[in-house]
Amino acid sequence: MQHDTHHDQHGRHTDHADHTDHSAHTAHAAHHPGGASWSMAARATLHCLTGCAIGEILGMVIGTALGWGNMETMVLAIVLAFFFGYSLTLRSILKAGVDFRTALRVAFAADTLSIAVMELIDNGVIALWPGAMDATLADSLFWGALAISLAVAFVVTTPVNKWMIGRGKGHAVVHQYHH
């Protein structure tokens, strides 16, 4: 386990385990625009990607299994990506003892832009990939295009999350509840 030395709001040195205290990083990022680390942004993006991937895959599997058209399947996948993206954040905030209404507001504030960018990029790659929209669950093209689209979405969304965290927005807000 890696330990970091931080200064609290009164200038005192504090030594906290890296995975248990994100508040010092958040406070630093909020007071120094652009001060968010790439590592913090990548973790926030990976968290978002996990929810989006669950929703995307589930939506595509359901839509394809039901014989739905491309548009209906894509809409379901996007709706489920937002649902699971918000749900993962909501779960972690609720575990911190925050009431549901506040947790829901924080999840919406933290994840909406990140999920929207991720979904735009992810679905854009799939829509533009020749044959990907018509691939079935049994086709390697389906799974390959989906994997590549999620990877591209991760790369594009990470700088967005870095920018948001550096301004005390997005997952910087979520980290306030991880004490």
N, C-alpha and C positions, 0 to 999 in steps of 0.2 A: 504494500500500500504506500502510495506517495503522499508525503506531507508538505504542505505549503505554509509559509509564514506570512501572515497578513497583519495589517493594522486595522484596529476597530475604529469606530467613529471618534474616539477620544485619543487616537494616536498610539494606543497600547499595542504591543505585539501579541498576536494570537497564533497558535499553531493548531491547525485543523486538518483532518484527513481530507484528501482531495475530493472524494465522492460524497462527503457528508455536508460540506459547507460551501454552497455556491453563493451565499449572500455577499461575501467579500468581492467575488468576481462581478456580481451584479452591481453592487454599489460602485465599484471601480468603473465598470462599463458605462453606467448611467451618468457619471460625472465627467467622463472623458470620452466624448464622441469618437467613434472609430476604435475605442479601446477594447472592444470585445475580441477575444482570441479566435483564431480559426478553429481551434479544437472545440471551443464552446459552441461555435456556430455549426460545426459538423455534427456534434452530439445532438443539438436541437433539430437539425435537418434529418438525422437518422431516426430520431423519435417520430418526427412527422412522416417520414418515408415509411416507417413500419405501419402506421395506421392507414396511410394511403395505399400501400401495397396490399394489405389485408382486404380493404374495400374494393380495390381495383380487381384483384384476382377473384374474389367472391362474386362481384358483380358480373364479371365476364363469364365465369363458370355458370352462374345462374342463367344469365341471358342466353348463352350459347346452348346450354342444356334444354332450355325451354323453346329453343328455335326462334328467338326474337331476332329482329333486324339489328343492324349495326347501331343505329341511332338510339333505340330503346336500351340496348345493352350498354352503350357508352354512358347514357344518362344514369342508369342504375349504378354502374361502376363509380361514377363521380359522386353520386349521392352517398353511396356506402363508404367511399374514401373519406369524405368529410365526416360522416358519422363515426367511423372508427378512429380517424385522426383526433377529433374532439374527445371521443370516449377515453382514449389512452391518457390524454392530458387531464381530463376531468377526474379519472380514477386516481391519479397521483396527487392532485390537489385535495380531493376528498379524504385521502389517507392522511393528509396533514391536519385534518380536523376542521377544514373550512366548510361552512354551510353550502348547500347545493346551489342556491341562487348565485352566490358570490363565485363559487367554483365554476359555474357555467359561464358567467361573464368573463372570468379570467381566461378560460379555455377559448372562448370566441376571440377575445382580444389577442391572445398569444398565437393562435394557429391559423386564423382566417387567411391572412396574406400568404403565409408559407404554404398552406394546402392549396390555395388558388393558383399560385405560381407553379407548384409541383404538378397539379392536375392539368394546367394549360400546356406545360412542356411535355408531360407524359403522354397525354392524349394527342397532342400535336405530332409527336414522333410516330405514334402508332397510326394516326390518320394519313401521314405522309409516306409511311413505309410501304412500298409496293407489295400488295397482297396480304398485309397484316390484318386489315379489317375483315377479310374473308377467311382467314385461317380458323381452323377448328381447334378444340382442346387437344386433339390427338396430333396436331401438326407441331413440329419443332419450331416452325416460323412463329407460331402464336407465342410460345414461351420465350423464344429468343428475342423477338421484338419487344415483348413486355419487359424482360430483364434489361435490355439496352435502354428502353424508354425510361425506366425507373432510375437507371444509373445516370442518364443525361439529366433527368429532373433533379437528382441529388446534386450534381455539379452546378447546375444553374441556380438552385434554391439556396445553397450554402452561403453565397455572398449576400443574398437578400436577408437571411437570418443574421449574418454578421452585422450588417447595417442596422437591423432592427434592435438587436441586443445592445449594440454600441450606443444606442439612443435610449436605452432603458425600456424598450418595447419588446413585443414578442415573448420569447422564452425567458427573457430577463425577468418578466413579471412572474412567470411560473416558479423560477428559482427562489423568489422571495418566500415561497411556501414550503421549501425543502429544508427546514431547520431540523 
